[in-house]
Amino acid sequence: MSTTRNRIGPVALALALTTALAGCVGGQPTNRSLNSVHQPVVERTSYTLDINTLPGGGVSVSEQRRMAGWFDSLDLGYGDKVALDDPARDPATHDAVQAVLAGHGMSLAEGAPITAGSVAPGIARLVIMRTTAAVPGCPDWSTHNDGNGNNATSTNYGCAVNSNLAAMVANKEDLVHGQSDDGRTTVMTSNKAIQAYRDNAPSGMGGATVKKVTTSTSAASN
């Protein structure tokens, strides 16, 4: 009985070690570049609200309050875009919506996206376009083998940076195409300091001079 137990013991121990090691060893990574496999994925969701317009143009006070409540319920903020789809293209309606939207520190975007269904006369449709960003598949520790015969980067490479970037960027569309700017504001601001430096006369020509400080009194006291 003891001989049988001694023979089975080493076999069972070997099987247990093999099973444990199999759980610790994964496949080898195959990405031999420095580009992360897991990249931020940007998705856009649209929310719509149909509001009643006045016959002469504009939006009633009750509808303006309904708009403001809708904006608050969706926690409207930076990164969101709001467009107006008004078949009548009435300036008064546009101004009324813009006035409510200004209370949230935003302005109407140019052009409205295509939405389901048609907009009936006397109705204007508000569209909120919201983008989200996430990095699917992260973290990825599927290849946890110490061996790396391919000299490749880990499958989890870039997950931390890309996930933090997707979470921290306020306007998720910046991850796709970035911000566009004509540069006029930046140039005008920097030119103020440059122009002031150029216009100021040198100190040797009667311009700004260094203030003279005498130390005779302090030297005498010493």
C-alpha positions in Angstrom: 0.0 0.0 0.0 2.8 2.4 0.8 4.7 1.4 -2.4 1.6 2.4 -4.5 1.3 5.7 -2.7 5.0 6.5 -3.3 4.6 5.8 -7.0 1.5 7.9 -7.5 2.8 10.8 -5.5 5.5 12.0 -7.9 3.2 11.7 -10.9 0.5 13.7 -9.2 3.0 16.3 -8.2 4.3 16.6 -11.7 0.8 17.1 -13.1 0.1 19.7 -10.5 3.2 21.7 -11.4 2.5 21.4 -15.1 -1.0 22.8 -14.6 0.2 25.6 -12.4 3.0 26.6 -14.9 0.5 26.4 -17.8 -1.6 29.0 -16.1 1.4 31.3 -15.7 2.7 31.0 -19.3 0.8 32.7 -22.1 1.5 33.2 -25.8 4.3 35.4 -27.1 3.6 39.0 -28.4 3.8 39.5 -32.1 3.8 43.3 -32.5 7.3 44.1 -33.4 6.7 47.8 -33.9 6.4 50.7 -31.4 2.8 51.3 -32.3 0.2 50.4 -29.7 -2.2 47.7 -30.8 -5.0 49.3 -28.7 -6.0 52.7 -29.8 -8.7 55.1 -28.6 -12.0 54.5 -30.3 -14.2 57.6 -30.7 -18.0 57.2 -30.9 -20.7 59.8 -31.5 -24.2 59.8 -30.1 -26.9 62.2 -31.2 -29.8 63.3 -29.0 -32.8 65.2 -30.5 -35.6 67.4 -29.2 -38.4 68.8 -31.3 -39.7 72.2 -30.1 -42.7 74.3 -31.2 -42.0 77.6 -32.9 -44.2 80.6 -32.9 -46.1 81.5 -36.1 -44.2 84.8 -36.5 -40.9 83.1 -35.6 -39.2 82.6 -32.3 -39.8 80.3 -29.4 -42.2 80.7 -26.5 -41.0 81.1 -23.0 -42.4 77.7 -22.0 -40.5 76.0 -24.8 -37.3 77.9 -23.8 -37.7 76.5 -20.3 -38.2 73.0 -21.7 -35.0 73.4 -23.8 -33.0 74.6 -20.7 -34.3 71.6 -18.7 -33.3 69.3 -21.5 -29.8 70.7 -21.6 -29.5 70.4 -17.8 -30.7 66.8 -17.8 -28.1 65.8 -20.4 -25.4 67.7 -18.5 -24.5 69.8 -21.5 -20.9 70.9 -21.5 -17.7 71.4 -23.4 -17.1 68.9 -26.1 -20.8 68.7 -27.0 -22.1 70.3 -30.1 -25.6 71.6 -30.5 -27.2 72.2 -33.9 -30.6 73.6 -35.0 -32.6 72.0 -37.8 -35.3 74.6 -38.6 -37.0 74.1 -42.0 -38.2 77.7 -41.9 -34.7 79.1 -41.2 -36.2 81.8 -39.1 -33.6 84.2 -37.6 -35.9 84.8 -34.5 -36.0 81.0 -33.8 -32.2 80.8 -34.2 -31.7 83.8 -31.8 -34.1 82.3 -29.2 -32.3 79.0 -29.1 -28.9 80.7 -29.0 -30.0 82.8 -26.0 -30.9 79.6 -24.1 -27.7 77.9 -25.2 -25.6 80.9 -24.1 -26.7 80.3 -20.6 -24.6 77.1 -20.8 -21.6 78.9 -22.2 -22.1 77.4 -25.7 -23.2 78.5 -29.2 -25.0 76.8 -32.0 -22.9 74.8 -34.4 -23.1 75.3 -38.1 -25.2 72.8 -40.0 -27.3 70.0 -38.5 -26.7 66.3 -39.1 -29.3 64.1 -40.8 -31.7 62.6 -38.3 -34.5 60.1 -38.5 -37.9 61.4 -39.7 -38.8 64.7 -41.2 -39.3 68.0 -39.3 -42.9 69.2 -39.7 -43.8 72.8 -40.3 -44.0 74.8 -37.1 -41.4 72.5 -35.5 -37.7 73.0 -35.0 -35.4 70.2 -34.0 -32.4 70.5 -31.7 -29.6 68.0 -32.1 -26.9 67.4 -29.4 -23.9 65.6 -30.8 -21.8 64.0 -28.1 -18.6 62.0 -28.6 -17.1 59.5 -26.2 -13.7 57.8 -26.3 -12.5 54.5 -24.9 -9.7 52.0 -25.5 -11.3 48.6 -25.9 -9.4 45.5 -24.8 -7.3 47.3 -22.2 -5.6 46.2 -20.0 -4.3 43.3 -22.1 -2.1 40.8 -20.3 -2.9 37.9 -22.6 0.8 37.4 -23.4 2.5 37.0 -20.0 5.3 34.7 -21.1 8.8 35.6 -19.9 10.2 34.5 -23.2 10.0 36.9 -26.1 11.5 35.3 -29.2 9.8 37.8 -31.5 11.5 40.8 -29.8 8.0 42.3 -29.8 6.3 44.8 -27.5 3.8 43.7 -24.8 0.2 43.4 -25.7 -0.5 45.8 -22.9 1.9 48.4 -24.4 0.2 51.8 -24.7 -2.9 50.9 -22.8 -2.1 53.2 -19.8 -1.2 56.2 -22.0 -4.0 55.8 -24.5 -6.7 55.1 -21.8 -5.6 58.2 -19.8 -5.6 60.3 -23.0 -9.1 59.1 -24.0 -10.3 59.9 -20.5 -8.6 63.3 -20.1 -9.3 65.0 -23.5 -12.3 67.2 -23.0 -13.3 67.3 -26.6 -13.1 63.7 -27.8 -13.1 64.7 -31.5 -9.6 66.2 -30.9 -8.4 62.6 -31.0 -9.6 62.3 -34.6 -8.7 65.6 -36.3 -7.5 68.0 -33.6 -8.4 71.7 -33.4 -8.3 74.1 -36.4 -7.2 77.6 -35.8 -6.2 80.5 -38.1 -3.6 81.7 -35.6 -4.8 85.3 -35.6 -5.5 85.4 -31.8 -2.1 83.9 -30.9 -0.2 86.2 -33.3 -2.0 89.3 -32.2 -1.3 88.5 -28.5 2.4 87.8 -29.1 2.8 90.9 -31.3 1.8 93.2 -28.5 4.9 92.3 -26.5 7.1 92.4 -29.5 5.8 95.8 -30.6 6.2 97.2 -27.1 9.8 96.1 -27.1 10.5 97.6 -30.5 8.8 100.9 -29.7 10.6 101.5 -26.5 13.7 103.7 -27.0 17.1 102.3 -25.8 18.2 103.5 -22.4 21.2 105.3 -23.9 18.8 107.4 -26.0 16.7 108.7 -23.2 14.4 105.8 -23.0 13.7 103.6 -20.0 16.7 103.7 -17.7 17.9 101.6 -14.8 17.1 103.2 -11.5 20.2 104.6 -9.8 20.7 103.4 -6.2 23.4 104.9 -4.0 25.1 102.9 -1.3 27.1 105.7 0.2 24.9 106.0 3.3 25.0 102.3 4.1 28.7 102.2 3.4 29.3 105.1 5.9 27.3 103.5 8.5 29.4 100.3 8.2 
